[in-house]
Amino acid sequence: MSEPIKKQDDVQFIEENGAPVFAVIPIKKYQDLVNHYVPKESDITIPHAVVKANVKGDSMVKAWREYLGLTQEELAARAGMTQPAIAKLEKSDANLRRKTLEKLAVAMDLVLEQLEE
């Protein structure tokens, strides 16, 4: 048996045949939910093009950057780094620190696990 729906003043429920099918919430609540969403491992995906580039020898950073259509300069600006730093980080033999990977993941709107080799 399902839990009863708790009514909230700022949430509107849309029902069909007497059962709730949609909830309309204020944009602030929606943004909070999206911004605090932590994907489960099963939600994390890597596009085939990124995997293919990585298998051919590109680092995950370079493969993702190119997949997203970003230049090194654009990624550098988003990550608060310089273009030469991005070039070094993209080398296949680069040993990136976790903090650096986290910064790059945020800059590319990814989760850390998508950048890990």
Protein Blocks (a to p, Z undefined) as FASTA:
>chain_A
ZZdddddfkbccddeehiafbdcddfklmmmmmmmpccdfklpccdfklmmmmmnopafk
lmmmmmnopafklmmmmnopafklmmmmmpmkbccdfklmmmmmmmnopafklmpZZ
